[in-house]
């Protein structure tokens, strides 16, 4: 078994400020190293205590008997000391040898104001990085304005997760950092809560400036960091080809969803207070979920109701249901049936929203909706089936759902 050596420099802080390293096993069977206590659903297997620190400014080492990338910056040339090497650079991006923190190298973005059209015009500097065994990540940077922009969102750094190692397929938005609009001097930007999508192997880091809202101002970026705050490894037992636990596996054609026909209540579904049971409306027989989408201003979309299921060993599914618009609605609207896969049981762990969904047609009466050939993302163990509701403007759009099913076909 390989060992990794952590070398940590203690500077100007009391010994109590340095936490133990916790070795945890999560509900996906992965071993995670954390600098905080294991969560309520995790099992603590080992606590690794740092060496006693006798004085300030002392180097010490922690040896962990697994490969790890905890705290390692995944971005190359993150401090821009080597010009803009390792970054994909467009027009409007420049390198300075002394504009950074402590007069160091830095990235300067000065987007050109675009024509007045319907398109978004961003100047983007990008780098694709591998995630390795990272389970959670933090994105950090230093930023300062030369001129305050017109919009608070004119400058931003985004993270998008990708299933491919070259950041070309399976993209899903992960999060962002952005400076405050009127702050002066260097700002420290930080987001510690970035959790990769299920099956993600890489992340695209994009530092961008919107030309329409910068008012000709320049943004200066320095010391960008994207690092794992939690890491996982799989034990040798896990690396062997072992069958998935099958206690949640249902026979082909059996509905994984509880109370999908809404015969008496909306029990077993997680619903907002605008989702109620109707004993009058129904497709084959009375009983359905009535969903109200209400807006006091403009168009609004949100979740209506959902249910989590554990999927067992099955590898191919269909999802469907019946939908009807209420002709008494005061506003037009829409709906969507969709699914999100999860790496852990009971819809925990990494998540990946399926790229397959279905919207009803703009017709009256009951209509059948179905999504076929749904295949679990990367070793998924559970899924959330969700109804999205939309109202097109001020007013109320009401719809009914009935006979929702999620069944294995393989």
Secondary structure by P-SEA (a helix, b strand, c coil): cbbbbbbbbbcccccccbbbbbbbbccccbbbbbcccccccccccbbbbcccccccbbbbbbbbccccccccccccccccccccccccccccccccccccccccbbbbbbbcccccccbbbbbbbbbbbbbccccccccccccccccccccccccbbbbbbbcccccccccccccccccccccccbbbbbbccccccccccbbbbbbcccccccccbbbbbcbbbbbbcbbbbbccccccccccccccccccccccccccccccccccccccccbbbbccccccccbbbbbbbbbcccbbbbbccbbbbbbcccccccccbbbbbccccccccccccbbbbbcccccccbbbbbcccccccccccbbbbbcccccccccccccccbbbbbbcccbbbbbccccccccccc
